[in-house]
Amino acid sequence: MRVLDGRRRPLPGVLTVEVPDLVVPVREGAVNQQLRYALRSWEAHLPHRRVWLIGYRPAWVGGVGFVPTLQTGGTKFANTTLAMRHACQSAEISDPFLWANDDMFVMEPLDRMPMLHRGPVRDVERQYAEHASGVYLRGMRETRELLAEYGHEDPLSYELHVPMAIGKQGMLSALEVGQRLDVLHKRTAYGVLSRVGGEQIRDVKVMHRGPRFDRSTPFLSTMPDSFDNGEVGRLIRAQFAKPSAYETTRRL
């Protein structure tokens, strides 16, 4: 069942804005072709008021708000948490705002971004445990255990590779609750503690070069290799061949 009908209930405890800002944490690096095409997809298909980059702004990006930060957190998790905190504390950024990574693409026009989740954390944790280990899986487990301490015995996961609407006070509260974790799954902590609900979809991350991936979804996300060398990257580049208003140079 397609859930993307453009409806979204107001987030609890936050000011509802008709068209939110779009906030993107960006790591240092002049070449970021995924960001280039993500911006093209958002301009074409995702309603937003203004784009804000937090962390680093490539020289070819223009027409956006920018919050520079020193990315000295030691890990990408710490750096993105710092970026999230800056977004929530900025008086210029809308409340709520849309939080997106630079490798998230919107492939079809939306009226507005729906609230989506990935299903119970326990199921996602089981899937990851079958194929991988490490700090991300540990953070998932520790976030689930933390939420259980606050009465959420079977929390939902919001760790999808799609944009997510964020209410500032709710996220700041979630970061405060999870400050003892070095790899807090902050989207999940926020979504569960703020009781945002939503509808379940499968994650849209394409990690391989082959042609077998879901082309029916309005959302796609890539790894650097699958974007540069895979069928999914070719599809995205073909669909968004024209430069966006966010590019100061017209090189494809």
Secondary structure, 3 states (H helix, E strand, C coil): CCCCCCCCCCCCCCCCCCCCCEEEEECCCCCCHHHHHHHHHHHHHCCCCCEEEEECCCCCECCCEEEECCCCCCCHHHHHHHHHHHHHHCCCCCCCEEECCCCEEECCCCCCCCCEECCEHHHHHHHHHHHCCCHHHHHHHHHHHHHHHCCCCCCECCCCCCCEEECHHHHHHHHHHCCCCCCCCHHHHHHHHCCCCCEECCCCEECCCCCCCCCCCCEEEECHHHHHHCHHHHHHHHHCCCCCCCECCCCC
